[in-house]
Amino acid sequence: MKKPSHWSDVGEWSMIWGMRFLLRVYLVFGRTVLQWFLYPVVSYYWLANKPGREASQVYLKRVAKLLPKSTLSGNLWDSYRHFISFANAIIDKLAAWSGALSCADISYRGRDELLAQIKANKGAILLGSHLGNLEVCRVIADMDDAPRINVLVYTKHAEKFNRLLRQTNENSSLNLIQVTDISAATAMLLSDKIDNGELIIITADRTSVNQNPRVSWAGFLGADASFPQGPFILASLLKCPVYTLFCLKQLGKQVIYFEHFSDMLIFPRKNREQSMQQTIQRYAQRLEHYCLMEPLQWFNFFDFWRVDEQ
């Protein structure tokens, strides 16, 4: 069976035309009607996407071993529920984009420390993931006193996404920046944003789209998996505080967790690789912690533990 060589080869629903169509359906007809569109499509996608279905089961079986008292076993029904959770996350994504998601729908953990950091006129790096729904940050960005939020994305469609964001809210303070590699020019641009007190969000659970990405191996859900070095190298170059960011849907509400990760990442030359591996292992442990809180909300539908699919 031929499998995709990289996660970026796996078709995702976040293509511009698809998101524009779904957003229009959501705005005109609401969530209930949109679900009538999504559920049949998700069911077909689950049936047709054998690699994604198998990857979902591999992941959920690892979770089940660590959560023996949960109802999860990693069977086909669990995998289908996993895909349905993804469909609901898409609806929440659209709600955040359209402004239907309000501040009353969101609660926070650990926000005060981050806000104090911003008030000191210093920005920060936020290490995100594909757990939960980072699009909820759109709501934070649109608050009157919120700092500007920049999201680094690997997709080639960042500028089109920015235009779509502006169409739904022309005053949005959320900015998507497309990156395939961190060049000197990119580092300078991001350094200016940090100096201006802005936040930079970058996901740290998928490796670069480059052909030979720099990775470190870390224990995650009972086995070693490769994690990208890029986000951590970037944080060390910017010499700024680093936080982790996880947004989970719990009891019908979006809960955003901010955790202080480091005042500044430093990787000494003498033991650079070892120091970086230890740092990435700490991140992997926090990701695992939150995955075990809401297992069906981690949306990496490829075999995360296979190096040739990272």
BELPETA-V930747 format. One line per field, one symbol per residue. ss: DSSP state (H for helix, E for strand, - for the rest). phi: phi as a letter, one per 30 degrees, with the letter a starting at -180 (. if undefined). psi: psi as a letter, one per 20 degrees, with the letter a starting at -180 (. if undefined). A space follows every 10 residues. Layout:
BEGIN
ss: ???
phi: ???
psi: ???
END
This chain:
BEGIN
ss: ------HHH- -----HHHHH HHHHHHHHH- HHHHHHHHHH HHHHHHHH-H HHHHHHHHHH HHHHHH---- -----HHHHH HHHHHHHHHH HHHHHHHH-- --HHHEEEE- HHHHHHHHH- ---EEEEE-- EE-HHHHHHH H-------EE EEE----HHH HHHHHHHH-- ---EEEEE-- ---HHHHHHH HHHHH---EE EEE------- ----EEEEEE --EEEEEE-H HHHHHHHH-- EEEEEEEEEE --EEEEEEEE EE-------- -HHHHHHHHH HHHHHHHHHH HHH-HHHE-- ------HHH-
phi: .dcedaeddd dcdddedddd ddddddddcj dddddddddd ddddddddcd eddddddedd dddeddbddd ddbidddddd dddddddddd ddddddddjd ccdddbbbbi dedddddddd ibdaccdcac cibddddedd dcdecdddcc cdbdddcedd deddddddad cdccbcbdbc acdddddded ddddddiccb cbdbcbdddd dbddbbcbdb hjadbcbdde eddeddddhb dbbcbbbccb hibdccccbd cadadbceed bedddddddd dddedddded dddbedcccc cbddccddcd
psi: ppqqiqhiip prjkqghghg ghgggghgir gghhhhgggh ghgghghhmg ghghhghggh hgghhimhir iqijahgggg hghhhgghhg ghghgggiji prhijprqpj hggghhghhj kpaqpooaak pbniihihgg hjqgjqqppp opqiqikghh gghhghhhni jpkpppopqh qnrhgghggh ghhghjkrqp ppqkjprqiq hmqprqpqpo ljqpqpqqhg hhgghhhilr qpqqopoqop ljqpopoppp gqhpppnqhh lgggggghgh hgghhhgggh higmhjjomn lrohjphij.
END
